[in-house]
């Protein structure tokens, strides 16, 4: 008796003769033929009594053909064979079409899924070939039936699905002090501990570049200023000793002298120890600047993942008030302001200023001068973005201004918006932790399915009932992926699990990572709150108090369910305001195909990112902050607040400061400001002229606008997919 079926993808499933009956009936009824369920059932019964206990799909289809040929319905056998061949051709044709798009470097949603990746290069093409092939394998082999159906029908989207079989995790905040103090071993090479600021900056690059190849998401450094600061003092000591060698004197007495700030000043008129100290300070500042310049340059030129993508990197800084930490911050901002190459804006690392009262925000704060400088740099270069450590949900009771390692208790974020801070299974910190995987829910589709219910209360109740079911499927899928990820061995991630991930130092090479990955988070994301609300109440949350109230109710419900899943499954679940890029048009396209064009909902190429007010809606920054602010506390897996300002912001840092003030007032966790920035793609020249069409530097007409896509910058919009380009064209200025 047949009890199991071996699928084409290698999976073994229970034998179900109903599937054979259905296939035969379809063949019988093709081209207007008549069905014969009795004959179909007889054939299925004969096949089920085969002497083998396990048959392959192709074997079963061969037996069906044989039985049909023996039956009075021989014409059905021909139709069955034709249908079988058609299905095989369709499977191959779909793959061929996708591969053809990649080979011909066409600008499609397949090749423009990630604007940070150049899918037109040989390495990029290889990655896309592998990516598209792997996604099909995941669907067929690694997803349970209900999850697969939810994906197929557009209720959920599994992010980084192509990396699913690798068991890789998403992202991590690097405890860079471990690398700098101890060195590292990364499988094929090793590094000694750093001694100089130049080495420290290079190791920071290497750490992120190496781990980028071990993970499918971004890399971040949570306290860049604190980590680099010790090497400023070491550089200063080295410079003192150089001067001592030249002068034939011992300046060791000055090694540990107190320095209020590292500021370059002329040596004229300065004598004795004061001259020696100032000379050493000047040389130190120069070396720190060169090291920061090298760091930024390397993060924009070192490629990972086979050479087709620069590292998706972020750095957090701003709260080290020591003279050495301030020196790192100042020179990092200086080199960012100057730009790279011919003065172009550095795309990476995404820089994030840590705003904190008493440290780096108020006029009386030690780092207020650097905060003002950061706003000036952001006005010209888009970065830094700003994380609000004063937000209620970013507070850690362990933070102490007198603690030299207080950065351990400061929330840090990834540039795209991912946030990891709360922890049920270890310390509340961002450091040495990251997201494991995340899945996004299409709340718009759920709302569309409820639009036909006339009674508003019944309609909303039906929405929450459907939402509940989809949330359960998303949580189940994340747990199943976790169970798959945890079987990976430490040796598969030489640096990540050798020195960086929390608790990994206790693992042996052939140990699984199960005991440590629960320090990470599982994210449940959502997209299109605005369109969801339009479907349910006729307006989005930016234009209606009723819609805003319902929007907060929906996301609060998701947050409460995430907390419930955390208790039930014993994982760190969180709600994420999804940074939709490749996903921005996928759900919309599927929903338009099924439900048609619905005004305000499926009539655009994209759904609005997460809980944002639609990009086309005219409102002030203040109104936008009032609406979006409350969602940040609910979306602790990550969020971002955008403001679009008009014209040249270069000489208007006050506009940036005004946005940060809104963060402070409305309990906003993370924010960035967008503005005009033209870029010549031939020579790299940049300015902010509204209608620049000819480069004044080289005469080229190859001009593009530097734009932010989902938290990070992209040097050319030619790598954006159609949905994100449509969204870009709809963006309006907030004023």
C-alpha positions as CSV (number, residue, x, y, z in Angstrom):
1,X,0.0,0.0,0.0
2,X,1.2,3.5,-0.8
3,X,1.4,5.7,2.3
4,X,3.8,8.4,1.2
5,X,4.7,10.5,-1.9
6,X,8.2,11.8,-2.7
7,X,7.7,15.4,-4.1
8,X,9.9,16.8,-6.9
9,X,11.7,19.0,-4.3
10,X,12.7,16.0,-2.2
11,X,10.0,16.4,0.5
12,X,8.1,13.3,1.6
13,X,4.3,13.9,2.2
14,X,1.4,11.7,3.1
15,X,-0.3,10.0,0.1
16,X,-3.7,11.5,-0.7
17,X,-5.7,9.7,-3.4
18,X,-8.1,12.7,-3.6
19,X,-5.4,14.6,-5.5
20,X,-5.3,11.8,-8.1
21,X,-9.0,11.9,-8.5
22,X,-9.1,15.7,-8.9
23,X,-6.3,15.6,-11.5
24,X,-8.1,12.9,-13.6
25,X,-11.4,14.8,-13.4
26,X,-9.7,18.0,-14.7
27,X,-8.3,16.0,-17.6
28,X,-11.7,14.5,-18.3
29,X,-13.5,17.8,-18.2
30,X,-10.9,19.6,-20.4
31,X,-12.2,20.8,-23.8
32,X,-15.8,20.2,-22.7
33,X,-15.4,16.5,-21.8
34,X,-17.6,14.9,-19.2
35,X,-16.3,13.8,-15.8
36,X,-16.6,10.3,-14.4
37,X,-15.8,10.3,-10.7
38,X,-16.4,6.5,-10.4
39,X,-13.7,5.7,-13.0
40,X,-11.4,8.3,-11.4
41,X,-11.9,6.8,-8.0
42,X,-11.2,3.3,-9.3
43,X,-7.9,4.4,-10.9
44,X,-6.9,6.2,-7.7
45,X,-7.7,3.1,-5.6
46,X,-5.6,0.8,-7.9
47,X,-2.6,3.2,-7.6
48,X,-3.0,3.3,-3.8
49,X,-2.7,-0.5,-3.7
50,X,0.7,-0.5,-5.4
51,X,3.3,-2.7,-3.7
52,X,5.6,0.2,-2.9
53,X,5.0,2.3,0.2
54,X,6.5,5.4,-1.3
55,X,6.0,6.6,-4.9
56,X,7.4,9.7,-6.6
57,X,5.1,12.3,-8.2
58,X,6.3,11.3,-11.7
59,X,5.8,7.6,-10.9
60,X,2.2,8.3,-9.9
61,X,1.6,10.3,-13.0
62,X,3.0,7.4,-15.1
63,X,0.6,5.0,-13.4
64,X,-2.4,7.3,-14.0
65,X,-1.5,7.4,-17.8
66,X,-1.3,3.6,-17.9
67,X,-4.6,3.1,-16.2
68,X,-6.4,5.7,-18.4
69,X,-5.0,3.9,-21.5
70,X,-6.5,0.6,-20.2
71,X,-9.9,2.3,-19.5
72,X,-12.7,3.1,-22.0
73,X,-11.6,6.8,-21.7
74,X,-8.4,6.6,-23.7
75,X,-8.9,10.1,-25.0
76,X,-8.5,11.4,-21.5
77,X,-5.0,9.8,-21.3
78,X,-4.0,12.1,-24.2
79,X,-5.4,15.2,-22.5
80,X,-3.7,14.2,-19.2
81,X,-0.3,13.7,-21.0
82,X,-0.8,17.1,-22.7
83,X,-1.7,18.8,-19.4
84,X,1.3,17.2,-17.7
85,X,3.7,18.4,-20.4
86,X,2.1,21.9,-20.3
87,X,2.8,22.1,-16.6
88,X,6.4,21.0,-17.0
89,X,6.9,23.6,-19.7
90,X,5.3,26.3,-17.6
91,X,7.6,25.6,-14.7
92,X,10.6,25.9,-16.9
93,X,9.3,28.9,-18.8
94,X,8.9,30.9,-15.7
95,X,12.5,30.3,-14.6
96,X,13.7,31.0,-18.2
97,X,11.9,34.3,-18.3
98,X,13.4,35.4,-14.9
99,X,16.9,34.4,-16.0
100,X,16.5,36.2,-19.3
101,X,15.6,39.4,-17.5
102,X,18.7,39.1,-15.4
103,X,21.0,38.2,-18.3
104,X,19.8,41.2,-20.3
105,X,20.2,43.5,-17.3
106,X,16.6,44.6,-17.7
107,X,15.2,47.1,-15.1
108,X,12.5,45.0,-13.5
109,X,11.3,44.3,-10.0
110,X,13.5,41.2,-10.0
111,X,16.7,43.0,-10.8
112,X,15.8,46.1,-8.8
113,X,14.6,44.4,-5.7
114,X,17.5,46.0,-3.6
115,X,18.8,49.4,-4.7
116,X,22.0,48.8,-2.8
117,X,22.9,45.9,-5.0
118,X,24.1,46.2,-8.6
119,X,22.4,43.3,-10.2
120,X,23.9,44.2,-13.6
121,X,27.4,43.1,-12.7
122,X,28.5,39.5,-13.2
123,X,28.6,39.0,-9.4
124,X,25.2,40.6,-9.1
125,X,23.8,38.5,-11.8
126,X,25.1,35.3,-10.1
127,X,23.4,36.4,-6.9
128,X,20.1,37.0,-8.6
129,X,20.3,33.6,-10.4
130,X,20.9,32.0,-7.0
131,X,18.3,34.2,-5.3
132,X,15.4,33.4,-7.6
133,X,16.2,29.7,-7.7
134,X,16.5,29.5,-3.9
135,X,13.1,31.2,-3.3
136,X,11.4,28.5,-5.3
137,X,13.2,25.9,-3.2
138,X,12.1,27.6,0.0
139,X,8.5,27.7,-1.1
140,X,8.5,24.0,-2.0
141,X,10.7,22.5,0.7
142,X,10.9,24.7,3.8
143,X,7.5,26.3,4.3
144,X,4.5,24.5,5.8
145,X,1.3,24.3,3.7
146,X,-0.6,27.2,5.4
147,X,2.4,29.5,5.4
148,X,3.0,28.7,1.7
149,X,-0.6,29.5,0.9
150,X,-0.4,32.8,2.9
151,X,2.6,33.8,0.9
152,X,1.1,32.8,-2.4
153,X,-2.2,34.7,-1.7
154,X,-0.4,37.9,-0.7
155,X,-1.2,37.9,3.1
156,X,2.4,37.7,4.2
157,X,5.9,38.4,2.8
158,X,9.0,36.6,4.1
159,X,11.9,38.9,3.9
160,X,15.3,37.6,2.7
161,X,13.6,34.4,1.7
162,X,16.5,33.6,-0.6
163,X,18.8,33.4,2.4
164,X,16.4,31.1,4.3
165,X,18.3,27.8,3.5
166,X,21.7,29.3,4.6
167,X,20.3,29.6,8.2
168,X,21.9,33.1,8.4
169,X,20.6,35.8,10.8
170,X,19.6,39.3,9.7
171,X,21.8,41.9,11.5
172,X,24.0,42.7,14.4
173,X,25.3,45.7,16.4
174,X,29.0,45.0,16.6
175,X,30.7,45.0,20.0
176,X,33.7,46.5,18.3
177,X,35.7,46.8,21.5
178,X,36.1,43.0,21.5
179,X,37.7,43.1,18.1
180,X,39.9,46.1,18.8
181,X,41.2,44.8,22.2
182,X,41.5,41.1,21.3
183,X,41.8,40.8,17.5
184,X,39.8,38.2,15.7
185,X,39.9,35.0,13.6
186,X,37.6,34.9,10.6
187,X,38.1,31.5,9.2
188,X,41.0,32.1,6.8
189,X,42.9,34.9,8.5
190,X,43.3,36.6,11.8
191,X,44.1,40.1,13.1
192,X,46.0,41.3,16.1
193,X,44.6,43.8,18.6
194,X,44.7,47.4,17.4
195,X,47.4,49.8,18.7
196,X,46.8,52.9,16.6
197,X,43.8,54.9,15.5
198,X,44.5,54.0,11.8
199,X,44.4,50.2,12.6
200,X,41.2,50.7,14.7
201,X,39.3,52.3,11.9
202,X,40.4,49.7,9.4
203,X,39.4,46.8,11.8
204,X,36.0,48.5,12.1
205,X,35.6,48.2,8.3
206,X,36.9,44.7,8.2
207,X,34.6,43.5,11.0
208,X,31.5,44.8,9.2
209,X,32.7,43.6,5.8
210,X,33.5,40.1,7.0
211,X,30.2,39.6,8.9
212,X,28.2,41.0,6.0
213,X,29.2,37.8,4.2
214,X,27.8,35.7,7.2
215,X,24.5,37.5,7.4
216,X,21.7,38.6,5.1
217,X,21.0,42.0,6.7
218,X,22.9,45.1,7.8
219,X,25.9,45.7,10.0
220,X,26.1,48.4,12.7
221,X,28.5,49.8,15.3
222,X,26.5,51.0,18.3
223,X,29.0,53.3,20.0
224,X,31.6,54.3,17.3
225,X,32.9,57.3,19.3
226,X,33.4,55.2,22.5
227,X,35.1,52.4,20.7
228,X,37.6,54.7,18.8
229,X,38.3,57.1,21.7
230,X,41.1,55.0,23.5
231,X,43.1,55.0,20.3
232,X,43.1,58.8,20.2
233,X,44.9,58.9,23.5
234,X,47.4,56.2,22.3
235,X,48.0,58.3,19.2
236,X,48.6,61.4,21.3
237,X,51.2,59.4,23.4
238,X,52.8,58.1,20.3
239,X,53.2,61.7,18.9
240,X,54.6,62.9,22.3
241,X,57.2,60.1,22.1
242,X,58.1,61.0,18.5
243,X,58.8,64.6,19.6
244,X,60.8,63.3,22.6
245,X,62.9,61.3,20.3
246,X,63.6,64.3,18.1
247,X,64.3,66.5,21.1
248,X,66.2,63.9,23.1
249,X,63.7,64.3,26.0
250,X,61.4,62.0,27.9
251,X,57.8,63.3,27.8
252,X,56.2,60.3,29.6
253,X,55.1,62.7,32.4
254,X,52.7,64.2,29.8
255,X,51.2,60.9,28.7
256,X,48.2,61.0,31.1
257,X,47.8,64.7,31.3
258,X,44.2,66.0,31.2
259,X,43.2,67.4,27.8
260,X,39.9,69.3,27.6
261,X,39.6,69.0,23.8
262,X,41.7,68.1,20.8
263,X,41.7,71.2,18.7
264,X,44.3,72.1,16.1
265,X,46.0,75.5,16.8
266,X,49.1,77.3,15.4
267,X,52.3,76.8,17.3
268,X,53.6,80.4,16.9
269,X,54.3,82.0,20.3
270,X,53.8,78.8,22.2
271,X,56.8,77.5,24.2
272,X,57.9,74.7,26.5
273,X,55.6,71.8,27.4
274,X,52.7,73.7,26.1
275,X,54.2,73.8,22.6
276,X,55.1,70.1,22.8
277,X,51.5,69.2,23.9
278,X,49.9,71.4,21.2
279,X,52.2,69.9,18.5
280,X,51.2,66.4,19.6
281,X,47.5,67.4,19.6
282,X,47.8,68.8,16.1
283,X,49.4,65.6,14.8
284,X,46.9,63.5,16.6
285,X,43.9,65.4,15.1
286,X,45.4,65.1,11.6
287,X,45.8,61.3,12.1
288,X,42.3,60.9,13.5
289,X,40.9,62.9,10.5
290,X,42.8,60.7,8.0
291,X,41.6,57.6,9.9
292,X,37.9,58.8,9.7
293,X,38.4,59.7,6.1
294,X,39.7,56.2,5.4
295,X,36.9,54.6,7.3
296,X,34.2,56.4,5.3
297,X,36.1,55.8,2.0
298,X,36.4,52.1,2.7
299,X,32.8,51.7,3.6
300,X,31.9,53.1,0.2
301,X,34.3,51.0,-1.7
302,X,34.9,47.7,0.0
303,X,32.5,45.1,-1.5
304,X,31.0,42.1,0.1
305,X,28.8,39.2,-1.1
306,X,30.9,38.2,-4.1
307,X,31.8,41.8,-5.0
308,X,28.5,43.2,-6.1
309,X,27.4,45.2,-3.0
310,X,29.1,47.6,-0.6
311,X,28.5,46.8,3.0
312,X,25.1,47.9,4.3
313,X,26.7,49.7,7.3
314,X,25.6,52.0,10.1
315,X,27.4,53.7,12.9
316,X,25.9,55.3,16.1
317,X,27.7,58.1,17.9
318,X,27.4,61.4,19.8
319,X,27.3,60.6,23.5
320,X,31.0,60.2,24.3
321,X,31.9,63.4,26.1
322,X,35.6,62.7,26.7
323,X,38.1,64.8,24.8
324,X,39.1,61.7,22.8
325,X,35.5,60.8,21.9
326,X,34.8,64.3,20.9
327,X,37.8,64.3,18.6
328,X,36.5,61.1,16.9
329,X,33.1,62.7,16.4
330,X,34.4,66.0,15.2
331,X,36.7,64.5,12.6
332,X,34.1,62.0,11.4
333,X,31.7,65.0,10.9
334,X,34.4,67.0,9.2
335,X,35.2,64.2,6.7
336,X,31.5,63.6,6.0
337,X,30.9,67.3,5.4
338,X,33.9,67.4,2.9
339,X,32.6,64.4,1.0
340,X,34.4,61.6,-0.7
341,X,36.2,61.6,-4.1
342,X,35.3,64.8,-5.9
343,X,33.2,65.9,-3.0
344,X,30.3,63.6,-3.4
345,X,28.1,62.5,-0.5
346,X,29.1,59.2,1.1
347,X,26.3,56.6,0.8
348,X,27.6,54.5,3.7
349,X,28.0,54.2,6.5
350,X,24.5,55.4,7.6
351,X,25.4,57.8,10.4
352,X,23.2,58.1,13.4
353,X,23.5,60.9,16.0
354,X,22.5,59.9,19.6
355,X,20.4,62.7,20.9
356,X,20.3,62.8,24.7
357,X,19.5,65.6,27.2
358,X,22.4,66.4,29.5
359,X,24.9,65.0,26.9
360,X,24.3,66.0,23.3
361,X,21.2,68.1,22.8
362,X,20.7,71.1,25.0
363,X,22.9,74.3,24.8
364,X,24.4,73.6,28.2
365,X,25.4,70.0,27.2
366,X,29.0,69.1,26.7
367,X,28.5,67.9,23.2
368,X,26.0,70.6,22.1
369,X,28.6,72.2,19.8
370,X,29.0,68.8,18.0
371,X,25.2,68.4,17.9
372,X,25.0,71.7,16.0
373,X,27.8,70.6,13.7
374,X,25.9,67.3,13.1
375,X,22.8,69.2,12.0
376,X,25.0,71.3,9.6
377,X,26.5,68.2,8.2
378,X,23.0,66.5,7.8
379,X,21.8,69.6,6.0
380,X,24.4,69.1,3.4
381,X,25.0,65.3,3.3
382,X,21.7,63.8,4.6
383,X,23.6,62.1,7.4
384,X,23.6,61.8,10.3
385,X,20.1,60.7,11.1
386,X,19.0,61.0,14.7
387,X,18.0,58.5,17.4
388,X,16.2,60.0,20.4
389,X,17.6,58.4,23.6
390,X,15.2,60.5,25.5
391,X,12.2,58.7,24.1
392,X,10.4,56.8,26.8
393,X,10.9,53.5,25.2
394,X,14.7,54.1,24.6
395,X,15.4,54.5,28.3
396,X,17.5,52.0,30.3
397,X,17.5,52.3,34.1
398,X,21.1,51.1,34.1
399,X,22.4,54.1,32.3
400,X,24.7,56.2,34.5
401,X,26.5,59.3,33.3
402,X,29.5,58.4,35.5
403,X,29.8,54.9,34.0
404,X,32.7,54.9,31.4
405,X,30.9,52.1,29.6
406,X,27.4,53.6,29.7
407,X,27.1,53.1,26.0
408,X,26.2,49.4,26.8
409,X,22.8,50.8,28.0
410,X,22.2,53.2,25.2
411,X,19.7,52.2,22.5
412,X,21.3,52.0,19.0
413,X,19.7,51.4,15.7
414,X,20.3,50.2,12.1
415,X,20.2,52.9,9.5
416,X,17.2,51.4,7.7
417,X,15.3,51.5,11.0
418,X,15.7,48.1,12.7
419,X,15.8,48.4,16.5
420,X,16.9,45.8,19.0
421,X,16.8,46.7,22.7
422,X,14.4,44.9,24.9
423,X,15.4,41.4,25.8
424,X,13.6,38.6,27.7
425,X,16.6,36.3,27.8
426,X,19.5,38.5,28.7
427,X,20.5,42.1,29.3
428,X,18.5,45.0,27.9
429,X,21.0,46.3,25.3
430,X,21.5,46.8,21.6
431,X,25.1,45.5,21.6
432,X,26.0,42.0,20.3
433,X,22.4,41.4,19.3
434,X,20.3,41.8,16.2
435,X,17.2,40.7,14.4
436,X,16.9,37.0,13.4
437,X,14.3,37.4,10.7
438,X,11.2,39.3,9.9
439,X,8.0,38.8,8.0
440,X,5.5,41.5,6.9
441,X,1.7,41.3,6.9
442,X,-0.4,42.8,4.1
443,X,-3.0,44.6,6.3
444,X,-4.4,46.3,3.2
445,X,-5.6,43.0,1.7
446,X,-7.3,42.1,4.9
447,X,-9.1,45.4,5.0
448,X,-10.1,45.2,1.3
449,X,-11.7,41.8,2.0
450,X,-13.9,43.5,4.6
451,X,-15.0,46.5,2.5
452,X,-18.2,44.8,1.5
453,X,-19.6,44.7,5.0
454,X,-21.9,47.8,5.3
455,X,-22.1,48.1,9.1
456,X,-18.9,49.9,10.2
457,X,-18.6,48.1,13.5
458,X,-19.1,44.7,11.9
459,X,-16.6,45.6,9.2
460,X,-13.9,46.5,11.7
461,X,-14.7,43.5,13.9
462,X,-14.3,41.2,10.8
463,X,-11.0,42.9,10.0
464,X,-9.6,42.2,13.5
465,X,-10.8,38.6,13.2
466,X,-8.9,38.1,9.9
467,X,-5.9,40.0,11.2
468,X,-5.7,37.6,14.2
469,X,-5.5,34.6,11.8
470,X,-2.8,36.2,9.6
471,X,-0.7,37.2,12.7
472,X,-0.8,33.6,13.9
473,X,0.5,32.4,10.6
474,X,3.3,35.0,10.6
475,X,4.3,34.0,14.1
476,X,4.2,30.3,13.2
477,X,6.4,31.0,10.1
478,X,8.9,33.0,12.2
479,X,9.1,30.2,14.8
480,X,9.6,27.6,12.0
481,X,12.4,29.7,10.6
482,X,13.9,30.0,14.0
483,X,13.8,26.3,14.5
484,X,15.7,25.9,11.2
485,X,18.2,28.6,12.0
486,X,19.1,27.2,15.4
487,X,20.4,24.0,13.8
488,X,23.3,25.9,12.2
489,X,26.8,25.2,13.6
490,X,29.1,27.9,15.1
491,X,31.8,27.1,12.5
492,X,29.4,28.3,9.8
493,X,29.7,31.9,11.1
494,X,33.4,32.2,12.0
495,X,33.5,35.8,13.1
496,X,29.8,36.4,14.0
497,X,29.7,33.4,16.3
498,X,33.4,33.5,17.2
499,X,33.6,37.0,18.7
500,X,30.5,39.1,18.2
501,X,27.1,37.5,19.0
502,X,26.1,37.6,22.6
503,X,27.2,34.3,24.4
504,X,28.8,32.9,21.3
505,X,32.3,32.8,23.0
506,X,31.1,29.8,24.9
507,X,30.4,27.7,21.8
508,X,32.6,25.1,20.3
509,X,33.0,24.8,16.5
510,X,30.6,21.9,16.1
511,X,28.0,23.2,18.6
512,X,24.7,24.5,17.2
513,X,23.9,28.2,17.7
514,X,20.6,27.3,19.4
515,X,21.7,28.3,22.9
516,X,22.5,31.9,21.9
517,X,20.3,33.1,19.1
518,X,17.3,33.7,21.4
519,X,19.1,36.9,22.3
520,X,17.9,38.2,18.9
521,X,14.4,39.3,17.8
522,X,11.7,38.0,15.5
523,X,10.0,40.8,13.7
524,X,6.4,41.0,12.6
525,X,6.1,43.9,10.1
526,X,3.2,45.6,8.4
527,X,2.7,47.8,5.3
528,X,0.1,50.2,4.1
529,X,-1.7,51.4,7.3
530,X,-2.9,54.4,5.3
531,X,-4.5,52.3,2.6
532,X,-5.9,49.9,5.2
533,X,-7.6,52.8,7.0
534,X,-9.0,54.1,3.7
535,X,-10.5,50.7,3.0
536,X,-12.1,50.5,6.5
537,X,-13.2,54.1,7.2
538,X,-12.7,56.0,4.0
539,X,-9.8,58.2,5.1
540,X,-6.2,57.7,6.2
541,X,-4.8,58.7,9.6
542,X,-3.3,61.9,8.5
543,X,-6.7,63.4,7.5
544,X,-9.1,61.9,10.0
545,X,-9.1,61.6,13.8
546,X,-11.3,58.5,13.5
547,X,-8.8,56.9,11.2
548,X,-5.9,57.8,13.5
549,X,-7.8,56.2,16.5
550,X,-8.4,53.0,14.5
551,X,-4.8,53.0,13.2
552,X,-3.4,53.1,16.8
553,X,-5.9,50.4,17.8
554,X,-4.7,48.2,14.9
555,X,-1.0,48.6,15.7
556,X,-1.6,48.3,19.4
557,X,-3.4,45.0,18.8
558,X,-0.4,43.8,16.8
559,X,2.0,44.9,19.6
560,X,-0.1,43.0,22.2
561,X,-0.1,39.9,20.0
562,X,3.7,40.1,19.6
563,X,3.9,40.2,23.4
564,X,1.6,37.2,23.6
565,X,3.7,35.3,21.1
566,X,6.8,36.1,23.2
567,X,5.3,34.4,26.2
568,X,3.9,31.5,24.3
569,X,6.9,30.6,22.1
570,X,9.6,32.0,24.4
571,X,11.2,34.3,21.8
572,X,11.7,38.0,21.5
573,X,8.9,39.0,19.2
574,X,8.5,42.7,18.2
575,X,6.4,44.7,15.8
576,X,8.4,46.4,12.9
577,X,7.3,49.4,10.8
578,X,8.5,47.6,7.7
579,X,11.1,49.3,5.5
580,X,9.3,48.3,2.3
581,X,11.6,48.4,-0.8
582,X,11.3,45.3,-3.0
583,X,8.0,44.7,-1.2
584,X,6.5,48.2,-1.9
585,X,4.8,47.2,-5.1
586,X,4.5,43.4,-4.7
587,X,1.4,43.4,-2.5
588,X,-0.2,46.2,-4.5
589,X,0.2,44.4,-7.8
590,X,-1.3,41.2,-6.3
591,X,-4.2,43.0,-4.7
592,X,-5.0,45.0,-7.9
593,X,-5.0,41.8,-9.9
594,X,-7.6,40.3,-7.5
595,X,-9.7,43.3,-6.5
596,X,-9.2,45.7,-9.4
597,X,-8.3,49.4,-9.1
598,X,-9.8,50.8,-5.9
599,X,-9.4,54.6,-5.5
600,X,-7.0,55.6,-2.8
601,X,-5.9,52.0,-2.2
602,X,-4.8,50.0,-5.3
603,X,-4.7,53.0,-7.7
604,X,-1.0,53.6,-7.2
605,X,2.1,51.4,-7.9
606,X,2.9,51.1,-4.1
607,X,1.4,50.9,-0.7
608,X,2.6,53.5,1.9
609,X,5.4,52.4,4.1
610,X,4.2,51.0,7.4
611,X,2.5,53.7,9.6
612,X,3.7,56.7,7.6
613,X,1.3,59.4,6.5
614,X,1.1,59.1,2.6
615,X,4.0,60.8,0.8
616,X,1.5,62.7,-1.4
617,X,-0.5,64.2,1.5
618,X,0.1,67.9,2.2
619,X,0.8,68.6,5.8
620,X,3.3,70.3,8.1
621,X,6.2,68.5,9.8
622,X,4.4,69.2,13.1
623,X,1.2,67.5,12.0
624,X,3.2,64.5,10.6
625,X,5.0,64.2,13.9
626,X,1.7,64.3,15.9
627,X,0.3,61.5,13.8
628,X,3.3,59.2,13.4
629,X,4.9,59.8,16.8
630,X,2.6,57.5,18.9
631,X,3.4,54.5,16.6
632,X,7.1,54.5,17.5
633,X,6.4,53.2,21.0
634,X,4.3,50.4,19.5
635,X,6.8,49.4,16.8
636,X,9.9,48.6,18.9
637,X,11.3,46.3,16.2
638,X,12.1,49.5,14.3
639,X,10.6,52.7,13.0
640,X,11.6,56.0,11.3
641,X,10.1,59.5,10.9
642,X,10.8,61.3,7.6
643,X,10.4,65.0,6.8
644,X,10.9,66.4,3.3
645,X,12.2,69.9,3.2
646,X,12.4,72.2,0.2
647,X,15.4,73.8,-1.5
648,X,19.0,74.0,-0.4
649,X,19.4,72.9,3.2
650,X,23.1,73.4,3.2
651,X,22.9,76.8,4.9
652,X,19.9,76.0,7.0
653,X,20.9,73.6,9.8
654,X,18.2,75.2,11.9
655,X,15.7,73.3,9.8
656,X,17.3,70.0,10.9
657,X,17.3,71.1,14.5
658,X,13.6,71.9,14.3
659,X,12.9,68.3,13.2
660,X,15.0,67.0,16.1
661,X,12.9,69.2,18.4
662,X,9.8,67.6,17.1
663,X,11.3,64.2,18.0
664,X,11.8,65.4,21.5
665,X,8.3,66.8,21.8
666,X,6.4,63.9,20.3
667,X,8.4,61.0,21.7
668,X,9.7,60.0,18.3
669,X,12.5,57.4,18.4
670,X,14.3,57.8,15.1
671,X,14.2,60.4,12.3
672,X,15.9,61.7,9.2
673,X,15.4,64.7,6.9
674,X,15.3,64.6,3.1
675,X,16.2,67.6,0.8
676,X,17.5,68.5,-2.6
677,X,20.9,67.1,-3.7
678,X,22.0,66.8,-7.3
679,X,24.8,64.4,-8.2
680,X,26.8,64.2,-11.5
681,X,27.1,60.5,-12.3
682,X,30.2,61.1,-14.3
683,X,32.4,63.2,-12.0
684,X,30.6,63.1,-8.7
685,X,30.0,66.9,-8.4
686,X,27.0,67.8,-6.2
687,X,24.9,70.8,-5.4
688,X,21.3,71.6,-4.5
689,X,20.1,73.7,-7.5
690,X,16.4,72.9,-8.1
691,X,16.7,72.3,-11.9
692,X,20.3,71.3,-12.6
693,X,20.7,69.7,-16.0
694,X,24.3,70.4,-16.8
695,X,27.2,69.7,-14.5
696,X,29.2,72.9,-13.9
697,X,32.3,70.8,-13.1
698,X,32.6,68.6,-16.2
699,X,29.7,69.6,-18.5
700,X,27.9,66.3,-18.3
701,X,24.2,66.0,-18.6
702,X,24.2,62.7,-16.7
703,X,22.6,64.2,-13.5
704,X,20.7,62.3,-10.9
705,X,19.1,63.3,-7.6
706,X,20.6,61.7,-4.5
707,X,17.7,60.2,-2.7
708,X,16.9,58.2,0.4
709,X,14.9,55.0,-0.2
710,X,14.1,53.3,3.1
711,X,16.5,54.8,5.5
712,X,19.6,54.7,3.3
713,X,20.9,56.7,0.4
714,X,21.2,55.5,-3.2
715,X,23.7,57.1,-5.5
716,X,21.4,56.6,-8.6
717,X,17.7,56.1,-8.9
718,X,18.3,53.8,-11.9
719,X,18.6,51.0,-9.4
720,X,15.1,51.7,-7.9
721,X,12.2,49.4,-8.7
722,X,9.1,50.8,-10.4
723,X,7.0,51.1,-7.2
724,X,9.7,53.1,-5.3
725,X,10.2,55.4,-8.3
726,X,6.4,56.0,-8.3
727,X,6.5,56.8,-4.6
728,X,9.5,59.1,-5.2
729,X,7.5,61.0,-7.8
730,X,4.6,61.4,-5.4
731,X,6.7,62.8,-2.5
732,X,5.8,66.4,-1.5
733,X,7.5,68.9,0.8
734,X,6.3,69.1,4.4
735,X,5.7,72.8,5.3
